[in-house]
Amino acid sequence: MKKLLFTLAALLCTIASVAQLKIDGRHVALDTLTNTLLATVPENYFNTDVTLSVQTEEGWSSADIGTVITQQPVDVSFSQITAEKQWHIALTRDDGTTRQATLQFTFLPIVQLLGQFGYDYQSGLFLFSHPDSARTDTLTANIKWRGGTTNVEGKHKRNYKVKFSEDHRLLGLRNDNNWMLDAGQPDVFRMRNRIAMDLWNRMATPPYYADQEPKALNGVRGELVEVFLQNEWRGLYNLSEFVDRKQLKLNKIDKQTGEIRGCLYKAINWNKTQMYDFLETYDNAKDSLFGFESKYPDLGDNDTVDWAPLVMANNFARNSVDEAFQQHIGDYFDIPVIIDYNIFYNVVNAVDNGGKNMYWAIYDKTATRRLTPVPWDLDATFGQRWGGRLIREVEEGYYNSPEFRMDFELSLTYRFFRDNFNDYLGQLNSRYAQLRQPGQPLHTDSIIAIVTHYYQAAKRSGAAAREEAKWSGDSDVWGDDINFTTEYAYICNWIRQRMRFIDATQLPLFYKQSYFEELSVNSPSIPTLHNHHEVYDLRGRKINADKIKNLKSGLYISGGKKYLVH
């Protein structure tokens, strides 16, 4: 406890060292690398003449911005505020030392992280300045880096997980203590994850238990913010909610009996999360299983988790006879949301989300063990390659092409496609046609409107120019330039081509017409590929010859045919 109090006291002293000015009650953030002060004001102040209340912070005796400022608020006139316009300012400390800087404005919220952060949680402060609030909220938090491939050695623009000491409502979203700062690290547009999730939130059918929990959300919301780490501007971020029990309104563990009710599983890798394999054994004393993690309950909530509902659903999808599958698949899976996820996956070309990077939720397993899907981590969308560079160059037939024929990689939906159980294909295309109508979420204009909203916010606030200057050429983006205008045009053109292609082709999209004859999901044995000279995965990547004998479970292509490896 003494250590925590000492740490917080040190951080509070840090505020005095990083804070020079307040404008309309909000801290102004300093980037010492560019010697720029950044203040946030309401968006409607831009391109107008405004008078703002300015004062120096503790430790600074005065500031000269054409008007001399002290620690007492002074009204200062600013003419025609824009993101590009700069005001020179001379700051004087109490000890007489001075700093020369320029002042600029944004209309995005500003987050300042104070502390030293890494792979493990560390105590810190989260300073939140919203343009519509006349104060800066100073919140204590435990903060760490987060992510998978974005959180390895050598990465620079880090994602952050923020856990406050108590619940706070940010940006008018949920009241909670867990928040994420998403850097959009591999994405030169930085906002694909936010754009794709907004699209999902607009189009998705509510989960099967929505009548009982009308406030349940099977997606997350967020807003763009600008993030400082100490005295350094770190970039444009998406401040976002998390997918968790609270977001989905899953039933809690029964406090009296200890019985598990709601369950939430996250698919974190391609191990067996595509449901092609029979899950024979599981251990409820472990919080991971074949590429899944139990997010609720976890072993911190309880001394046990419950893998049985996920295992039963997986094995039913994998091995049930056709008659049982047709009659009972709706007992295991939320079919209307599966249909929407399938459409969404194809529209945004979510090449990294067909089994991996998704959640499966159960509202209350004592009533039903039905699983509903929730998307997550949508950076590799809208023509973005997964884990590759030169994302603006579309190669014919490659998976960033707007005419790429997606294979939905869950065996569950392969069975729907292959045998068209309960007219699944009719339901799929009927729902797609409904969502494609003017004014509906999947109308081309509607999708582009989301992209345009975020593009204009990034450009008009000045965050896009700062991001381009800060991160272009960085190894995080494989040395590519970051150019928001170029990427905006690319994404909009990609969306137009993608929607025309799906309209003309109809769902589902597959590599070839003979697909169904080549795939046998129920077959216990498939010819090995050991003697084949050329083997490719579903993304068209050639498998090295020395790795063919030890292929992981999944689908592969060789000689123009598909093979299922167990």
C-alpha positions in Angstrom: 0.0 0.0 0.0 2.8 2.4 0.9 4.5 1.6 -2.5 1.3 2.4 -4.3 0.8 5.7 -2.5 4.4 6.6 -3.2 4.0 5.7 -6.9 0.8 7.8 -7.2 2.4 10.7 -5.4 5.3 10.6 -7.8 2.8 10.5 -10.7 0.9 13.5 -9.4 4.2 15.4 -9.2 4.7 14.3 -12.8 1.5 16.2 -13.8 3.1 19.4 -12.6 6.1 18.7 -14.8 4.1 17.9 -18.0 1.3 20.5 -17.6 2.0 24.1 -18.7 -1.4 25.5 -19.6 -5.1 25.1 -19.1 -7.5 26.2 -21.8 -11.2 26.3 -20.8 -10.3 24.2 -17.7 -8.6 21.4 -19.7 -4.9 20.5 -19.6 -2.9 21.3 -22.7 -0.6 18.4 -23.7 3.0 19.0 -24.7 5.0 17.0 -27.3 8.6 17.7 -26.6 9.8 16.1 -29.8 8.1 18.8 -31.9 7.8 21.4 -29.1 4.0 21.6 -29.8 1.3 22.2 -27.3 -2.1 20.6 -28.3 -5.4 21.7 -26.9 -8.8 20.2 -27.5 -11.9 22.4 -28.1 -15.4 21.6 -29.5 -15.5 20.9 -33.2 -17.8 23.9 -33.9 -15.1 26.2 -32.7 -13.1 25.4 -35.8 -13.1 28.0 -38.6 -14.6 30.6 -36.2 -13.3 33.4 -34.0 -13.5 32.3 -30.3 -12.5 33.6 -26.9 -11.0 31.0 -24.6 -10.1 31.1 -20.9 -6.3 30.5 -20.6 -4.2 30.1 -17.5 -0.8 28.7 -16.6 -0.5 25.5 -14.5 1.3 25.2 -11.1 5.0 25.8 -11.5 4.6 28.2 -14.4 4.5 31.9 -13.6 3.5 33.2 -17.0 2.9 32.6 -20.7 3.0 35.1 -23.5 0.8 34.5 -26.5 0.4 38.1 -27.5 -1.4 38.4 -24.2 0.4 37.8 -21.0 -1.1 34.8 -19.1 -0.7 34.0 -15.4 -2.2 31.4 -13.1 -5.4 33.5 -13.0 -7.7 32.8 -16.0 -7.4 35.3 -18.8 -9.7 35.6 -21.8 -7.8 35.3 -25.0 -9.1 35.8 -28.6 -8.2 33.2 -31.2 -9.2 33.9 -34.8 -10.3 31.3 -37.3 -9.1 28.2 -35.5 -8.0 25.3 -37.8 -5.9 22.2 -37.3 -3.0 23.8 -39.3 -2.9 27.2 -37.6 -0.2 27.8 -35.0 0.3 30.3 -32.2 3.7 31.0 -30.8 3.9 30.9 -27.1 6.7 31.7 -24.6 6.4 30.0 -21.2 8.2 31.0 -18.0 8.7 28.8 -15.0 8.6 30.0 -11.4 12.4 29.7 -11.4 12.7 32.0 -14.4 13.6 29.3 -17.0 11.7 29.6 -20.3 10.3 27.4 -23.0 9.4 28.4 -26.6 6.6 26.4 -28.2 3.7 26.5 -30.7 0.1 26.0 -29.8 -2.3 24.0 -32.0 -5.9 22.8 -31.6 -7.8 19.6 -32.2 -11.4 18.7 -31.6 -10.6 15.0 -30.7 -10.4 14.0 -27.0 -6.9 13.9 -25.6 -5.6 11.1 -23.5 -2.3 11.5 -21.5 -0.8 8.4 -20.0 1.7 9.1 -17.2 3.9 6.2 -16.0 6.3 3.5 -17.3 4.4 0.7 -19.0 5.3 -2.7 -20.5 4.0 -6.3 -20.7 2.8 -6.3 -17.1 0.4 -3.9 -15.4 2.0 -0.9 -13.9 0.4 1.9 -11.8 -0.2 5.1 -13.8 -2.4 8.1 -14.4 -4.9 8.5 -17.2 -5.7 12.1 -17.9 -8.8 12.5 -20.1 -9.7 15.8 -21.7 -12.9 15.9 -23.7 -13.6 19.0 -25.8 -17.2 19.3 -24.4 -16.1 19.2 -20.7 -14.6 22.1 -18.8 -12.1 20.0 -17.0 -9.5 17.2 -17.4 -10.3 14.0 -15.5 -7.3 12.6 -13.6 -7.9 8.9 -13.1 -5.7 6.3 -11.4 -5.2 3.1 -13.4 -3.2 0.0 -14.0 -2.0 0.0 -17.6 -0.1 -2.4 -19.8 0.6 -3.2 -23.4 -1.8 -5.6 -25.1 -2.2 -7.6 -28.3 -0.8 -10.7 -30.0 1.4 -10.1 -33.0 1.2 -6.3 -32.3 2.7 -6.9 -28.9 6.1 -8.5 -29.6 9.6 -7.2 -29.3 10.4 -4.4 -31.7 6.9 -2.9 -32.0 6.6 0.8 -31.5 3.1 2.2 -31.6 1.7 0.0 -28.8 -1.9 -0.9 -27.8 -2.8 -0.3 -24.2 -5.2 -2.0 -21.8 -6.4 0.3 -19.1 -7.9 -0.9 -15.8 -9.2 1.9 -13.6 -9.5 1.6 -9.9 -13.3 2.2 -10.2 -15.9 2.4 -13.0 -15.9 5.5 -15.3 -18.1 6.4 -18.2 -16.1 7.7 -21.1 -17.3 9.2 -24.3 -20.9 8.5 -23.3 -20.3 4.8 -23.6 -20.6 2.2 -20.9 -19.7 2.8 -17.2 -16.8 0.5 -16.6 -13.2 0.1 -15.4 -11.8 -1.8 -18.4 -10.9 0.1 -21.6 -8.7 -0.3 -24.6 -6.5 2.1 -26.5 -6.3 0.5 -30.0 -3.3 1.8 -32.0 -4.3 0.4 -35.4 -0.7 -0.6 -35.5 -0.5 -2.7 -38.7 -3.0 -0.5 -40.6 -1.8 2.5 -42.5 -5.4 4.0 -42.2 -5.3 3.3 -38.4 -9.1 3.1 -38.3 -10.2 -0.1 -40.1 -10.9 -1.9 -36.8 -13.2 0.9 -35.7 -14.9 1.2 -39.1 -15.6 -2.5 -39.4 -16.9 -2.8 -35.9 -19.2 0.2 -36.4 -20.6 -1.6 -39.5 -21.1 -4.7 -37.5 -22.9 -2.8 -34.8 -25.3 -1.3 -37.3 -26.1 -4.5 -39.2 -26.0 -7.3 -36.7 -29.2 -9.0 -35.4 -29.4 -8.8 -31.6 -28.4 -12.0 -29.8 -31.0 -14.7 -29.2 -31.6 -13.5 -25.6 -32.2 -9.8 -26.5 -35.8 -10.0 -25.1 -34.4 -10.8 -21.7 -31.4 -8.4 -22.0 -32.4 -5.5 -24.4 -29.2 -3.6 -23.5 -26.9 -6.5 -24.5 -24.4 -5.5 -27.2 -22.7 -8.2 -29.4 -20.0 -5.7 -30.5 -18.0 -2.8 -29.0 -18.2 0.9 -29.4 -15.4 3.5 -29.4 -14.2 6.9 -30.6 -11.0 8.4 -32.0 -8.7 10.1 -29.5 -5.2 11.5 -29.5 -2.8 9.9 -27.1 0.3 11.3 -25.3 2.7 9.2 -23.3 4.4 11.5 -20.8 5.5 14.4 -22.9 5.3 12.7 -26.3 2.4 12.6 -28.8 2.0 8.9 -29.7 -0.7 9.0 -32.2 -4.3 8.6 -33.3 -6.0 5.8 -31.3 -9.4 4.2 -31.0 -10.6 4.3 -27.3 -12.8 1.3 -27.1 -15.0 -0.9 -24.9 -14.1 -4.6 -24.5 -16.1 -7.7 -25.4 -16.8 -9.2 -22.0 -19.6 -10.5 -19.8 -20.8 -7.0 -19.0 -21.0 -5.9 -22.6 -23.0 -9.0 -23.6 -25.1 -9.0 -20.3 -24.3 -12.7 -19.7 -25.6 -14.1 -16.4 -23.1 -14.1 -13.6 -22.0 -17.1 -11.5 -24.7 -18.0 -8.9 -23.3 -16.6 -5.7 -25.2 -19.0 -3.5 -24.5 -22.2 -5.3 -21.3 -21.3 -7.3 -23.0 -22.6 -10.4 -21.7 -21.3 -13.7 -24.3 -19.7 -15.9 -23.0 -17.3 -18.6 -20.0 -18.4 -20.6 -17.7 -16.5 -22.9 -14.9 -18.0 -25.0 -12.4 -16.3 -27.2 -10.7 -17.9 -30.2 -7.1 -16.6 -30.1 -5.4 -18.8 -32.8 -6.0 -21.2 -35.6 -5.4 -24.4 -33.6 -8.8 -26.1 -33.5 -11.1 -23.0 -33.4 -12.5 -23.7 -36.9 -14.4 -26.8 -35.6 -12.9 -29.3 -37.9 -11.5 -31.5 -35.1 -13.2 -33.6 -32.5 -12.4 -32.1 -29.0 -11.9 -35.3 -27.0 -10.7 -34.1 -23.6 -10.8 -30.9 -21.6 -9.9 -29.7 -18.2 -12.1 -27.2 -16.4 -9.2 -26.3 -14.2 -7.4 -24.7 -17.2 -8.5 -21.5 -18.9 -7.3 -22.5 -22.4 -8.3 -25.2 -24.8 -7.2 -25.9 -28.4 -6.8 -22.2 -29.3 -9.7 -21.0 -27.1 -9.5 -19.0 -23.9 -12.3 -18.9 -21.3 -13.0 -15.2 -20.7 -15.9 -15.8 -18.4 -15.6 -17.3 -16.1 -11.9 -17.2 -15.8 -9.8 -18.8 -13.1 -9.6 -15.4 -11.4 -13.4 -15.3 -11.0 -13.8 -18.9 -9.9 -11.8 -22.0 -9.3 -13.2 -23.7 -12.4 -14.3 -22.8 -15.9 -16.8 -24.7 -18.0 -15.7 -26.0 -21.4 -18.6 -28.5 -21.8 -20.9 -26.2 -23.8 -18.2 -25.2 -26.3 -17.0 -28.8 -26.7 -20.5 -30.2 -27.2 -21.3 -27.5 -29.8 -18.0 -28.1 -31.6 -18.4 -31.8 -31.7 -22.0 -31.6 -32.8 -21.1 -29.3 -35.7 -18.2 -31.6 -36.6 -19.7 -35.1 -36.3 -23.5 -35.1 -36.1 -25.4 -37.0 -38.8 -27.3 -34.8 -41.3 -30.7 -35.4 -39.9 -29.7 -34.5 -36.4 -27.7 -31.5 -37.7 -30.8 -30.1 -39.5 -33.1 -30.6 -36.6 -30.9 -29.5 -33.7 -28.2 -27.1 -34.9 -30.3 -24.2 -33.7 -30.1 -25.6 -30.2 -26.3 -25.1 -30.3 -25.8 -21.9 -32.4 -27.5 -18.5 -32.8 -28.3 -19.0 -36.5 -29.6 -15.4 -37.3 -26.4 -13.9 -35.9 -24.3 -16.7 -37.7 -25.9 -15.5 -41.0 -25.1 -11.9 -40.3 -21.5 -12.8 -39.3 -21.1 -14.8 -42.5 -22.3 -11.8 -44.6 -20.2 -9.3 -42.6 -17.1 -11.6 -42.9 -17.5 -11.6 -46.7 -18.3 -7.9 -47.2 -15.3 -6.6 -45.3 -13.1 -9.5 -46.4 -12.1 -10.3 -42.8 -9.3 -12.8 -43.7 -8.2 -13.2 -40.1 -11.6 -13.7 -38.5 -13.0 -17.0 -39.8 -12.5 -19.0 -36.6 -9.7 -16.9 -35.0 -10.3 -13.4 -33.6 -13.9 -14.0 -32.5 -15.8 -14.7 -29.4 -18.6 -17.2 -28.6 -21.0 -16.3 -25.9 -23.7 -18.2 -23.9 -26.2 -16.2 -22.0 -27.2 -18.8 -19.4 -26.2 -22.4 -19.9 -28.8 -23.6 -17.4 -31.5 -22.5 -19.8 -29.8 -23.1 -23.2 -26.2 -23.8 -24.4 -26.7 -21.8 -27.6 -23.5 -19.9 -28.7 -23.7 -16.5 -30.4 -20.7 -15.1 -32.2 -19.0 -11.7 -31.7 -16.3 -10.3 -34.0 -13.0 -8.9 -32.7 -9.7 -7.5 -34.0 -10.8 -6.3 -37.5 -7.6 -4.7 -38.8 -7.3 -7.1 -41.7 -10.3 -5.8 -43.6 -11.3 -3.6 -46.5 -8.3 -4.8 -48.7 -5.8 -4.9 -45.9 -3.4 -7.8 -46.0 -2.9 -9.9 -42.9 0.7 -9.6 -41.7 2.0 -8.3 -45.0 3.1 -5.0 -46.6 2.2 -3.0 -49.7 -1.5 -3.2 -48.7 -2.5 -0.7 -51.4 -1.3 -2.9 -54.2 -4.1 -5.4 -55.1 -2.8 -8.6 -56.7 -5.3 -10.5 -58.9 -6.7 -13.5 -57.0 -4.9 -12.5 -53.8 -6.8 -12.1 -50.6 -6.7 -8.3 -50.5 -8.5 -8.2 -53.9 -12.1 -6.9 -53.9 -12.9 -10.0 -56.0 -11.3 -12.5 -53.6 -13.6 -15.5 -53.1 -13.7 -15.9 -49.4 -14.0 -19.3 -47.8 -15.7 -19.1 -44.5 -13.4 -21.3 -42.4 -15.8 -22.7 -39.8 -16.9 -26.2 -40.5 -20.2 -25.3 -39.1 -21.0 -23.0 -42.1 -19.4 -25.4 -44.6 -22.1 -27.9 -43.6 -24.8 -25.2 -44.1 -23.4 -24.3 -47.5 -22.8 -27.9 -48.7 -26.2 -29.3 -47.9 -28.2 -26.1 -47.6 -29.9 -27.1 -44.4 -33.1 -25.2 -43.7 -32.6 -23.2 -46.9 -29.5 -21.6 -45.4 -28.4 -20.1 -48.7 -31.8 -18.6 -49.3 -31.8 -17.1 -45.8 -28.3 -15.8 -46.4 -29.0 -14.1 -49.7 -32.4 -12.8 -48.5 -30.8 -11.1 -45.5 -28.0 -9.8 -47.7 -30.5 -8.3 -50.1 -32.4 -6.6 -47.2 -29.2 -5.1 -45.9 -28.2 -3.8 -49.3 -31.3 -1.6 -49.7 -30.8 2.2 -49.8 -30.4 3.6 -46.3 -29.6 0.1 -45.0 -26.1 -0.7 -43.4 -24.7 -2.6 -46.4 -25.8 -0.1 -49.1 -22.5 1.0 -50.6 -23.2 4.6 -49.7 -23.8 3.6 -46.1 -20.5 1.8 -45.8 -18.5 4.6 -47.4 -20.3 7.1 -45.1 -18.7 5.4 -42.1 -15.2 5.5 -43.7 -15.8 9.1 -44.6 -16.9 10.1 -41.1 -13.6 8.8 -39.6 -11.5 10.1 -42.4 -12.8 13.6 -42.1 -12.5 13.6 -38.3 -8.8 12.5 -38.6 -8.1 15.1 -41.3 -10.0 18.1 -40.0 -8.7 17.6 -36.4 -5.1 17.5 -37.7 -4.5 14.0 -36.3 -4.0 12.6 -39.7 -1.1 15.0 -40.5 0.5 14.3 -37.1 0.1 10.5 -37.7 1.7 10.7 -41.1 4.6 12.7 -39.8 5.1 10.5 -36.8 4.8 7.0 -38.2 5.4 7.0 -41.9 8.2 4.6 -42.8 8.1 2.9 -39.4 8.8 -0.9 -39.3 5.4 -1.4 -37.7 4.0 -0.7 -41.2 6.9 -2.4 -43.0 8.4 0.9 -44.0 5.3 2.1 -45.9 4.2 5.7 -46.1 1.1 6.6 -44.2 -1.1 8.8 -46.3 -4.7 9.1 -45.2 -5.9 10.7 -48.4 -4.4 8.0 -50.6 -5.7 5.2 -48.3 -9.2 6.8 -48.1 -9.5 6.7 -51.9 -8.2 3.1 -52.0 -10.7 1.9 -49.4 -13.7 3.6 -51.0 -12.8 2.2 -54.4 -12.2 -1.2 -52.9 -15.7 -1.1 -51.2 -17.4 -0.2 -54.5 -15.7 -3.0 -56.3 -16.3 -5.5 -53.5 -20.1 -4.8 -53.3 -20.5 -5.0 -57.1 -18.6 -8.4 -57.1 -20.8 -9.9 -54.3 -24.0 -8.6 -56.0 -23.0 -10.3 -59.2 -21.6 -13.5 -57.6 -24.1 -14.0 -54.7 -23.2 -15.6 -51.4 -21.4 -17.8 -50.5 -18.2 -17.0 -52.4 -16.0 -20.0 -53.2 -12.9 -20.7 -55.2 -14.7 -22.9 -57.8 -18.1 -24.4 -58.6 -16.9 -28.0 -57.8 -16.2 -27.0 -54.2 -18.9 -29.1 -52.6 -17.9 -32.3 -54.3 -14.3 -31.8 -53.3 -14.9 -31.3 -49.6 -16.1 -34.0 -47.3 -16.5 -32.7 -43.8 -17.6 -36.0 -42.2 -15.0 -38.1 -43.9 -12.7 -39.7 -41.2 -9.8 -39.9 -43.5 -8.5 -37.8 -46.4 -5.6 -38.7 -48.7 -2.4 -37.3 -47.3 -0.5 -34.6 -49.1 2.9 -36.0 -48.4 3.8 -36.7 -52.0 2.3 -33.6 -53.5 4.7 -31.1 -55.0 2.6 -28.0 -54.5 0.3 -27.4 -51.5 -1.3 -24.1 -50.7 -3.3 -22.8 -47.7 -6.7 -21.2 -48.2 -5.0 -17.8 -48.6 -3.0 -18.9 -51.6 0.3 -19.2 -49.7 2.5 -22.0 -50.8 3.6 -24.5 -48.1 7.3 -25.2 -47.9 8.1 -28.7 -49.0 9.7 -29.6 -45.6 6.5 -28.6 -43.8 4.1 -30.7 -45.8 4.6 -33.8 -43.8 3.6 -32.0 -40.6 0.6 -29.9 -41.7 -1.6 -28.5 -39.0 -5.3 -29.4 -39.1 -7.3 -27.5 -41.7 -8.1 -27.1 -45.4 -5.4 -27.1 -48.1 -5.4 -26.9 -51.9 -3.3 -29.1 -54.2 -3.8 -30.1 -57.8 -6.9 -27.9 -58.0 -8.6 -29.8 -55.2 -9.3 -29.2 -51.5 -8.1 -31.6 -48.8 -9.1 -31.7 -45.2 -6.2 -32.5 -42.9 -7.1 -33.9 -39.4 
